[in-house]
């Protein structure tokens, strides 16, 4: 538990929130061709999660890009930014591959 706390602290509060949001979107993916529900708790996985996932995906990619920019310009703490880049890109790849069947089913 202490290592997770240290890891989240090294990411920072905004990056940790973005990572937790990405993990939440991985858990909330509905089955492909699920109809959207516009009331109650079913609204969250069927309507909000498909809308928020591309935004979180783009946020992860932009944060990885900023990590690269800071890594190039930083002299000291390079390990932290490498970790940020890896975490962002792994979560973005997981989101893309996990949600791909859902979004491709929308076009059919």
KANOR-V391956 format. One line per field, one symbol per residue. phi: phi as a letter, one per 30 degrees, with the letter a starting at -180 (. if undefined). burial: I if it has 9 or more other ideal C-beta (glycine too) atoms within 8 Angstrom, else O. Layout:
BEGIN
phi: ???
burial: ???
END
This chain:
BEGIN
phi: .ddddddddddjdddddddddddddddcdddeidddccaidddddcbdddddedddeddddddddddddddddcccddddddddddddddddddddddcedddddddc
burial: OOOOOOOOOOIOOOIIOIIOIIIOIIOIIIOOOOOOIOOOOOIIOIIOIIOIIOOIIOIIIOIIOOIIOIIOOIOOOOOOIIIIIOIIIOIIOIIIOOIOOIIIIOOO
END
